[in-house]
Amino acid sequence: MASNIGNLDRILRLIGGLALLSLLFVLPDNARWWGLAGLVPLATVATSWCPGYALFGLSTGPKKKS
């Protein structure tokens, strides 16, 4: 698995993932569990690999030298 996420993309995913996780503390009752969706972008930040990008052949990472 080669990295397919660039630095700016990682920063934005980190911010978005933390914002989603904060819903665990903000939303009432059972709606708070939607905050667990924040684990997905945080996992892609941790691995530097996005399965959705790989599926469609996309990459925001640095270009490889040929």
Secondary structure, DSSP 4 states (H G I P E B T S, - for coil): ------HHHHHHHHHHHHHHHHHHHHS-GGGGGGGGGGHHHHHHHHHT--HHHHHHT---SPPPP-
